[in-house]
Amino acid sequence: MKSYSNQITNQICTMLAPLVGDMMAGGIIKSQAAKIGFTEDNISAEHLPVLADGIEKGLVIFLGTDVARQIGTKIREIK
């Protein structure tokens, strides 16, 4: 699994990787961070609600609504 210098990003990747694989987890994080104007290393707690929404919406196609919602909730709860 890819390791990030940002602890929040590492936590998100740890949640996503078992479900979608390491490469796709990294791609999801990178693309969603870019959508809100940041890089993976600049994600902070204040970005989590918007980031979680984007990731959740993207995961619905791959994992279904229930699992995507669970992941979104877990991301929003990161401290």
C-alpha positions in Angstrom: 0.0 0.0 0.0 1.2 3.5 -0.8 2.2 5.6 2.1 1.5 9.3 2.3 3.1 11.9 4.5 -0.4 13.1 5.5 -1.9 11.0 8.2 -5.5 11.7 7.1 -4.7 10.6 3.5 -3.1 7.4 4.9 -6.3 6.6 6.9 -8.5 7.1 3.8 -6.2 4.9 1.7 -6.3 2.2 4.4 -10.1 2.2 4.2 -10.3 2.2 0.4 -7.4 -0.2 -0.6 -9.0 -3.4 0.6 -12.2 -2.6 -1.4 -10.8 -1.2 -4.6 -7.1 -2.0 -4.6 -4.0 0.2 -3.9 -3.8 1.8 -7.3 -7.4 2.7 -7.5 -7.5 4.0 -3.9 -4.6 6.3 -4.7 -6.3 7.5 -7.8 -9.6 8.2 -6.0 -7.9 10.2 -3.4 -5.8 12.1 -5.9 -8.8 13.0 -8.1 -11.1 13.9 -5.3 -8.5 16.1 -3.6 -7.8 17.9 -6.9 -11.5 18.6 -7.3 -11.4 20.6 -4.1 -8.2 22.3 -5.1 -5.7 20.3 -3.0 -3.2 17.5 -3.3 -3.1 14.3 -1.3 -0.6 15.8 1.1 -2.6 18.9 1.8 -5.9 17.3 2.9 -7.0 18.4 6.4 -9.9 17.7 8.7 -11.8 20.6 7.3 -11.8 19.1 3.9 -13.3 15.7 5.0 -17.0 16.4 4.5 -16.6 17.5 0.9 -14.0 14.9 0.2 -16.2 12.1 1.7 -19.1 13.2 -0.4 -17.1 13.0 -3.6 -15.6 9.6 -2.7 -18.9 8.2 -1.7 -20.6 9.3 -4.9 -17.8 7.7 -6.9 -17.8 4.4 -5.0 -21.5 3.8 -5.5 -20.8 2.3 -9.0 -18.2 -0.1 -7.8 -19.4 -1.0 -4.3 -23.1 -0.2 -4.1 -24.9 2.5 -2.2 -24.7 0.9 1.3 -20.9 0.2 1.3 -20.2 3.6 -0.3 -22.3 5.3 2.4 -20.4 3.4 5.1 -17.0 4.5 3.7 -18.3 8.1 3.4 -19.3 8.1 7.0 -16.0 6.6 8.2 -14.1 9.3 6.2 -16.3 12.1 7.8 -15.5 10.6 11.3 -11.7 10.8 10.9 -10.1 12.9 13.6 
